[in-house]
Amino acid sequence: MQRDLQDKYKDKWEAIGPETGKNKLLWMVGEVGKVIDIVKKNGGTKVCSDGTLRNDLIEEMADVLMYYNDVMLCYGISADELKTAYTEKFEKNMNRW
């Protein structure tokens, strides 16, 4: 889906490639900041119980995920590579202590 967005807006958005990966990471961190602001300003309980706030939180988290996928595209990381790394990290953490 993210590749489709990038293709559609290639003339308007910054190109996807290793040289722009840092910028995509910075945009992603900005979106993480918006998620944090929602929780910080309203508290976790209210964010979970107020439908409007919950929708705002979910929308901002979707923005984080979109930039995360842009970063993966920039560095040529496939979903399978990420799945393998995630599974290995999970196993390492499950056996850590």
N, CA, C and O atoms as a GROMACS GRO file, in nm:
protein
  388
    1MET      N    1   0.081  -0.119   0.000
    1MET     CA    2   0.000   0.000   0.000
    1MET      C    3   0.087   0.126   0.000
    1MET      O    4   0.057   0.224  -0.069
    2GLN      N    5   0.194   0.122   0.080
    2GLN     CA    6   0.280   0.239   0.088
    2GLN      C    7   0.351   0.265  -0.044
    2GLN      O    8   0.370   0.380  -0.084
    3ARG      N    9   0.389   0.159  -0.111
    3ARG     CA   10   0.452   0.174  -0.242
    3ARG      C   11   0.354   0.240  -0.340
    3ARG      O   12   0.394   0.324  -0.420
    4ASP      N   13   0.226   0.202  -0.334
    4ASP     CA   14   0.125   0.263  -0.420
    4ASP      C   15   0.113   0.413  -0.393
    4ASP      O   16   0.105   0.492  -0.487
    5LEU      N   17   0.114   0.452  -0.265
    5LEU     CA   18   0.109   0.594  -0.231
    5LEU      C   19   0.231   0.668  -0.286
    5LEU      O   20   0.219   0.776  -0.343
    6GLN      N   21   0.347   0.608  -0.267
    6GLN     CA   22   0.471   0.671  -0.315
    6GLN      C   23   0.468   0.687  -0.467
    6GLN      O   24   0.508   0.790  -0.519
    7ASP      N   25   0.420   0.584  -0.536
    7ASP     CA   26   0.412   0.593  -0.682
    7ASP      C   27   0.315   0.702  -0.725
    7ASP      O   28   0.342   0.776  -0.820
    8LYS      N   29   0.201   0.711  -0.657
    8LYS     CA   30   0.100   0.810  -0.694
    8LYS      C   31   0.151   0.954  -0.676
    8LYS      O   32   0.122   1.041  -0.758
    9TYR      N   33   0.227   0.977  -0.570
    9TYR     CA   34   0.270   1.113  -0.537
    9TYR      C   35   0.419   1.136  -0.562
    9TYR      O   36   0.480   1.225  -0.501
   10LYS      N   37   0.478   1.058  -0.651
   10LYS     CA   38   0.621   1.068  -0.675
   10LYS      C   39   0.665   1.207  -0.721
   10LYS      O   40   0.779   1.246  -0.699
   11ASP      N   41   0.575   1.281  -0.785
   11ASP     CA   42   0.609   1.415  -0.831
   11ASP      C   43   0.591   1.521  -0.722
   11ASP      O   44   0.635   1.635  -0.738
   12LYS      N   45   0.527   1.484  -0.612
   12LYS     CA   46   0.499   1.580  -0.505
   12LYS      C   47   0.577   1.549  -0.377
   12LYS      O   48   0.610   1.639  -0.300
   13TRP      N   49   0.605   1.423  -0.356
   13TRP     CA   50   0.672   1.380  -0.233
   13TRP      C   51   0.820   1.355  -0.259
   13TRP      O   52   0.863   1.335  -0.372
   14GLU      N   53   0.893   1.356  -0.152
   14GLU     CA   54   1.036   1.324  -0.156
   14GLU      C   55   1.054   1.180  -0.207
   14GLU      O   56   0.976   1.091  -0.174
   15ALA      N   57   1.157   1.160  -0.287
   15ALA     CA   58   1.183   1.028  -0.345
   15ALA      C   59   1.214   0.925  -0.236
   15ALA      O   60   1.258   0.958  -0.127
   16ILE      N   61   1.188   0.800  -0.270
   16ILE     CA   62   1.221   0.689  -0.181
   16ILE      C   63   1.359   0.638  -0.220
   16ILE      O   64   1.384   0.607  -0.337
   17GLY      N   65   1.447   0.630  -0.123
   17GLY     CA   66   1.581   0.578  -0.146
   17GLY      C   67   1.665   0.597  -0.022
   17GLY      O   68   1.626   0.669   0.070
   18PRO      N   69   1.780   0.533  -0.017
   18PRO     CA   70   1.866   0.541   0.102
   18PRO      C   71   1.902   0.684   0.141
   18PRO      O   72   1.921   0.714   0.259
   19GLU      N   73   1.912   0.771   0.041
   19GLU     CA   74   1.951   0.909   0.070
   19GLU      C   75   1.840   0.986   0.142
   19GLU      O   76   1.869   1.088   0.204
   20THR      N   77   1.718   0.940   0.136
   20THR     CA   78   1.608   1.010   0.205
   20THR      C   79   1.556   0.934   0.327
   20THR      O   80   1.462   0.978   0.392
   21GLY      N   81   1.618   0.822   0.358
   21GLY     CA   82   1.575   0.743   0.473
   21GLY      C   83   1.578   0.821   0.603
   21GLY      O   84   1.488   0.808   0.686
   22LYS      N   85   1.681   0.901   0.621
   22LYS     CA   86   1.691   0.980   0.744
   22LYS      C   87   1.574   1.077   0.756
   22LYS      O   88   1.518   1.093   0.865
   23ASN      N   89   1.538   1.141   0.648
   23ASN     CA   90   1.426   1.234   0.650
   23ASN      C   91   1.296   1.163   0.686
   23ASN      O   92   1.215   1.215   0.763
   24LYS      N   93   1.276   1.044   0.631
   24LYS     CA   94   1.155   0.967   0.662
   24LYS      C   95   1.154   0.928   0.810
   24LYS      O   96   1.049   0.929   0.874
   25LEU      N   97   1.271   0.894   0.864
   25LEU     CA   98   1.280   0.864   1.008
   25LEU      C   99   1.242   0.985   1.092
   25LEU      O  100   1.171   0.973   1.192
   26LEU      N  101   1.289   1.102   1.052
   26LEU     CA  102   1.257   1.224   1.127
   26LEU      C  103   1.108   1.255   1.120
   26LEU      O  104   1.049   1.295   1.220
   27TRP      N  105   1.046   1.237   1.003
   27TRP     CA  106   0.902   1.258   0.991
   27TRP      C  107   0.828   1.158   1.080
   27TRP      O  108   0.728   1.193   1.143
   28MET      N  109   0.877   1.033   1.085
   28MET     CA  110   0.814   0.932   1.169
   28MET      C  111   0.821   0.970   1.316
   28MET      O  112   0.723   0.955   1.389
   29VAL      N  113   0.936   1.020   1.359
   29VAL     CA  114   0.951   1.063   1.498
   29VAL      C  115   0.855   1.178   1.528
   29VAL      O  116   0.800   1.186   1.638
   30GLY      N  117   0.834   1.267   1.434
   30GLY     CA  118   0.736   1.374   1.452
   30GLY      C  119   0.597   1.319   1.475
   30GLY      O  120   0.522   1.370   1.558
   31GLU      N  121   0.562   1.215   1.403
   31GLU     CA  122   0.431   1.152   1.420
   31GLU      C  123   0.423   1.080   1.555
   31GLU      O  124   0.318   1.079   1.618
   32VAL      N  125   0.533   1.020   1.598
   32VAL     CA  126   0.536   0.958   1.731
   32VAL      C  127   0.511   1.065   1.837
   32VAL      O  128   0.442   1.040   1.936
   33GLY      N  129   0.567   1.183   1.816
   33GLY     CA  130   0.544   1.295   1.908
   33GLY      C  131   0.396   1.329   1.919
   33GLY      O  132   0.348   1.362   2.027
   34LYS      N  133   0.325   1.323   1.808
   34LYS     CA  134   0.180   1.351   1.811
   34LYS      C  135   0.106   1.245   1.892
   34LYS      O  136   0.012   1.277   1.965
   35VAL      N  137   0.148   1.120   1.880
   35VAL     CA  138   0.088   1.012   1.959
   35VAL      C  139   0.112   1.039   2.107
   35VAL      O  140   0.020   1.029   2.189
   36ILE      N  141   0.235   1.073   2.141
   36ILE     CA  142   0.271   1.102   2.279
   36ILE      C  143   0.190   1.219   2.333
   36ILE      O  144   0.141   1.214   2.446
   37ASP      N  145   0.174   1.324   2.253
   37ASP     CA  146   0.097   1.441   2.296
   37ASP      C  147  -0.047   1.405   2.331
   37ASP      O  148  -0.102   1.453   2.431
   38ILE      N  149  -0.109   1.320   2.250
   38ILE     CA  150  -0.247   1.281   2.276
   38ILE      C  151  -0.258   1.212   2.412
   38ILE      O  152  -0.346   1.242   2.491
   39VAL      N  153  -0.167   1.119   2.437
   39VAL     CA  154  -0.170   1.045   2.564
   39VAL      C  155  -0.131   1.136   2.680
   39VAL      O  156  -0.195   1.132   2.785
   40LYS      N  157  -0.027   1.217   2.661
   40LYS     CA  158   0.021   1.306   2.768
   40LYS      C  159  -0.086   1.407   2.809
   40LYS      O  160  -0.106   1.431   2.928
   41LYS      N  161  -0.153   1.464   2.712
   41LYS     CA  162  -0.251   1.568   2.741
   41LYS      C  163  -0.382   1.514   2.798
   41LYS      O  164  -0.455   1.585   2.866
   42ASN      N  165  -0.413   1.387   2.769
   42ASN     CA  166  -0.542   1.334   2.806
   42ASN      C  167  -0.538   1.216   2.904
   42ASN      O  168  -0.639   1.183   2.966
   43GLY      N  169  -0.422   1.155   2.918
   43GLY     CA  170  -0.411   1.037   3.004
   43GLY      C  171  -0.454   0.912   2.931
   43GLY      O  172  -0.541   0.916   2.843
   44GLY      N  173  -0.394   0.802   2.968
   44GLY     CA  174  -0.420   0.676   2.901
   44GLY      C  175  -0.562   0.627   2.915
   44GLY      O  176  -0.621   0.576   2.819
   45THR      N  177  -0.619   0.642   3.034
   45THR     CA  178  -0.755   0.594   3.057
   45THR      C  179  -0.855   0.668   2.969
   45THR      O  180  -0.942   0.606   2.908
   46LYS      N  181  -0.843   0.800   2.963
   46LYS     CA  182  -0.935   0.879   2.882
   46LYS      C  183  -0.919   0.847   2.734
   46LYS      O  184  -1.017   0.839   2.660
   47VAL      N  185  -0.795   0.830   2.691
   47VAL     CA  186  -0.770   0.798   2.550
   47VAL      C  187  -0.836   0.665   2.514
   47VAL      O  188  -0.885   0.648   2.402
   48CYS      N  189  -0.837   0.571   2.607
   48CYS     CA  190  -0.900   0.441   2.579
   48CYS      C  191  -1.052   0.447   2.583
   48CYS      O  192  -1.119   0.370   2.515
   49SER      N  193  -1.106   0.538   2.664
   49SER     CA  194  -1.252   0.540   2.683
   49SER      C  195  -1.325   0.644   2.598
   49SER      O  196  -1.445   0.628   2.572
   50ASP      N  197  -1.258   0.746   2.554
   50ASP     CA  198  -1.320   0.852   2.473
   50ASP      C  199  -1.303   0.816   2.325
   50ASP      O  200  -1.191   0.810   2.274
   51GLY      N  201  -1.414   0.793   2.258
   51GLY     CA  202  -1.410   0.748   2.118
   51GLY      C  203  -1.336   0.841   2.025
   51GLY      O  204  -1.261   0.796   1.939
   52THR      N  205  -1.356   0.972   2.042
   52THR     CA  206  -1.290   1.069   1.956
   52THR      C  207  -1.139   1.068   1.977
   52THR      O  208  -1.062   1.065   1.880
   53LEU      N  209  -1.097   1.069   2.103
   53LEU     CA  210  -0.953   1.064   2.133
   53LEU      C  211  -0.890   0.934   2.084
   53LEU      O  212  -0.780   0.933   2.029
   54ARG      N  213  -0.962   0.825   2.104
   54ARG     CA  214  -0.911   0.695   2.058
   54ARG      C  215  -0.892   0.696   1.907
   54ARG      O  216  -0.791   0.648   1.857
   55ASN      N  217  -0.988   0.751   1.834
   55ASN     CA  218  -0.975   0.760   1.688
   55ASN      C  219  -0.858   0.848   1.648
   55ASN      O  220  -0.785   0.817   1.554
   56ASP      N  221  -0.838   0.960   1.720
   56ASP     CA  222  -0.724   1.046   1.693
   56ASP      C  223  -0.593   0.971   1.716
   56ASP      O  224  -0.500   0.981   1.635
   57LEU      N  225  -0.586   0.896   1.825
   57LEU     CA  226  -0.466   0.818   1.856
   57LEU      C  227  -0.438   0.716   1.747
   57LEU      O  228  -0.325   0.702   1.700
   58ILE      N  229  -0.542   0.645   1.708
   58ILE     CA  230  -0.525   0.542   1.604
   58ILE      C  231  -0.481   0.604   1.472
   58ILE      O  232  -0.396   0.549   1.402
   59GLU      N  233  -0.538   0.719   1.438
   59GLU     CA  234  -0.499   0.786   1.313
   59GLU      C  235  -0.352   0.828   1.316
   59GLU      O  236  -0.281   0.810   1.218
   60GLU      N  237  -0.308   0.882   1.428
   60GLU     CA  238  -0.167   0.923   1.439
   60GLU      C  239  -0.076   0.800   1.437
   60GLU      O  240   0.034   0.805   1.380
   61MET      N  241  -0.119   0.691   1.498
   61MET     CA  242  -0.039   0.569   1.493
   61MET      C  243  -0.031   0.514   1.351
   61MET      O  244   0.070   0.456   1.311
   62ALA      N  245  -0.138   0.532   1.274
   62ALA     CA  246  -0.134   0.492   1.133
   62ALA      C  247  -0.032   0.576   1.057
   62ALA      O  248   0.038   0.525   0.970
   63ASP      N  249  -0.023   0.706   1.091
   63ASP     CA  250   0.079   0.791   1.029
   63ASP      C  251   0.219   0.740   1.062
   63ASP      O  252   0.307   0.737   0.976
   64VAL      N  253   0.240   0.701   1.188
   64VAL     CA  254   0.370   0.644   1.229
   64VAL      C  255   0.401   0.522   1.144
   64VAL      O  256   0.512   0.507   1.092
   65LEU      N  257   0.302   0.435   1.130
   65LEU     CA  258   0.322   0.312   1.053
   65LEU      C  259   0.352   0.342   0.906
   65LEU      O  260   0.433   0.274   0.843
   66MET      N  261   0.286   0.444   0.851
   66MET     CA  262   0.312   0.480   0.711
   66MET      C  263   0.457   0.525   0.693
   66MET      O  264   0.524   0.485   0.598
   67TYR      N  265   0.504   0.610   0.784
   67TYR     CA  266   0.644   0.653   0.773
   67TYR      C  267   0.740   0.538   0.799
   67TYR      O  268   0.846   0.530   0.738
   68TYR      N  269   0.703   0.448   0.890
   68TYR     CA  270   0.784   0.329   0.917
   68TYR      C  271   0.798   0.248   0.788
   68TYR      O  272   0.908   0.203   0.754
   69ASN      N  273   0.688   0.231   0.718
   69ASN     CA  274   0.694   0.159   0.590
   69ASN      C  275   0.775   0.234   0.486
   69ASN      O  276   0.844   0.172   0.405
   70ASP      N  277   0.769   0.366   0.488
   70ASP     CA  278   0.855   0.445   0.399
   70ASP      C  279   1.003   0.418   0.429
   70ASP      O  280   1.084   0.403   0.337
   71VAL      N  281   1.037   0.412   0.556
   71VAL     CA  282   1.176   0.385   0.596
   71VAL      C  283   1.219   0.249   0.544
   71VAL      O  284   1.329   0.233   0.492
   72MET      N  285   1.131   0.150   0.558
   72MET     CA  286   1.163   0.017   0.505
   72MET      C  287   1.186   0.023   0.355
   72MET      O  288   1.279  -0.039   0.303
   73LEU      N  289   1.101   0.098   0.285
   73LEU     CA  290   1.118   0.113   0.140
   73LEU      C  291   1.251   0.182   0.107
   73LEU      O  292   1.321   0.142   0.015
   74CYS      N  293   1.283   0.286   0.184
   74CYS     CA  294   1.407   0.360   0.158
   74CYS      C  295   1.530   0.271   0.168
   74CYS      O  296   1.625   0.286   0.090
   75TYR      N  297   1.528   0.180   0.262
   75TYR     CA  298   1.646   0.096   0.285
   75TYR      C  299   1.632  -0.044   0.226
   75TYR      O  300   1.716  -0.131   0.250
   76GLY      N  301   1.526  -0.065   0.149
   76GLY     CA  302   1.509  -0.194   0.081
   76GLY      C  303   1.488  -0.310   0.175
   76GLY      O  304   1.532  -0.422   0.147
   77ILE      N  305   1.420  -0.286   0.286
   77ILE     CA  306   1.393  -0.392   0.383
   77ILE      C  307   1.256  -0.454   0.350
   77ILE      O  308   1.155  -0.384   0.346
   78SER      N  309   1.256  -0.584   0.326
   78SER     CA  310   1.131  -0.651   0.291
   78SER      C  311   1.054  -0.692   0.417
   78SER      O  312   1.110  -0.700   0.527
   79ALA      N  313   0.926  -0.717   0.399
   79ALA     CA  314   0.843  -0.764   0.511
   79ALA      C  315   0.896  -0.896   0.564
   79ALA      O  316   0.892  -0.920   0.684
   80ASP      N  317   0.944  -0.983   0.476
   80ASP     CA  318   0.999  -1.111   0.519
   80ASP      C  319   1.126  -1.093   0.603
   80ASP      O  320   1.146  -1.163   0.702
   81GLU      N  321   1.211  -0.999   0.562
   81GLU     CA  322   1.332  -0.972   0.641
   81GLU      C  323   1.296  -0.920   0.780
   81GLU      O  324   1.355  -0.961   0.880
   82LEU      N  325   1.199  -0.832   0.785
   82LEU     CA  326   1.156  -0.777   0.913
   82LEU      C  327   1.093  -0.886   1.000
   82LEU      O  328   1.117  -0.891   1.120
   83LYS      N  329   1.013  -0.970   0.939
   83LYS     CA  330   0.949  -1.080   1.012
   83LYS      C  331   1.055  -1.172   1.072
   83LYS      O  332   1.044  -1.213   1.188
   84THR      N  333   1.156  -1.205   0.995
   84THR     CA  334   1.264  -1.292   1.045
   84THR      C  335   1.336  -1.226   1.161
   84THR      O  336   1.359  -1.289   1.264
   85ALA      N  337   1.372  -1.099   1.145
   85ALA     CA  338   1.443  -1.027   1.252
   85ALA      C  339   1.356  -1.015   1.377
   85ALA      O  340   1.404  -1.030   1.489
   86TYR      N  341   1.227  -0.989   1.357
   86TYR     CA  342   1.134  -0.975   1.470
   86TYR      C  343   1.123  -1.108   1.544
   86TYR      O  344   1.126  -1.111   1.667
   87THR      N  345   1.109  -1.217   1.470
   87THR     CA  346   1.098  -1.350   1.530
   87THR      C  347   1.224  -1.385   1.608
   87THR      O  348   1.216  -1.436   1.720
   88GLU      N  349   1.340  -1.357   1.550
   88GLU     CA  350   1.466  -1.384   1.619
   88GLU      C  351   1.478  -1.300   1.746
   88GLU      O  352   1.522  -1.349   1.850
   89LYS      N  353   1.440  -1.174   1.738
   89LYS     CA  354   1.446  -1.086   1.856
   89LYS      C  355   1.348  -1.132   1.962
   89LYS      O  356   1.380  -1.129   2.081
   90PHE      N  357   1.230  -1.173   1.922
   90PHE     CA  358   1.130  -1.226   2.014
   90PHE      C  359   1.186  -1.346   2.090
   90PHE      O  360   1.178  -1.353   2.212
   91GLU      N  361   1.244  -1.440   2.016
   91GLU     CA  362   1.301  -1.560   2.079
   91GLU      C  363   1.414  -1.522   2.176
   91GLU      O  364   1.423  -1.577   2.286
   92LYS      N  365   1.498  -1.430   2.135
   92LYS     CA  366   1.607  -1.383   2.222
   92LYS      C  367   1.551  -1.324   2.349
   92LYS      O  368   1.600  -1.353   2.458
   93ASN      N  369   1.448  -1.238   2.337
   93ASN     CA  370   1.388  -1.178   2.455
   93ASN      C  371   1.315  -1.278   2.542
   93ASN      O  372   1.317  -1.266   2.665
   94MET      N  373   1.252  -1.377   2.483
   94MET     CA  374   1.181  -1.480   2.561
   94MET      C  375   1.278  -1.563   2.644
   94MET      O  376   1.241  -1.618   2.748
   95ASN      N  377   1.401  -1.572   2.600
   95ASN     CA  378   1.501  -1.654   2.670
   95ASN      C  379   1.605  -1.571   2.745
   95ASN      O  380   1.705  -1.625   2.792
   96ARG      N  381   1.583  -1.443   2.755
   96ARG     CA  382   1.681  -1.353   2.813
   96ARG      C  383   1.702  -1.376   2.964
   96ARG      O  384   1.816  -1.386   3.009
   97TRP      N  385   1.596  -1.386   3.040
   97TRP     CA  386   1.611  -1.402   3.186
   97TRP      C  387   1.548  -1.528   3.234
   97TRP      O  388   1.551  -1.557   3.354
   0.00000   0.00000   0.00000
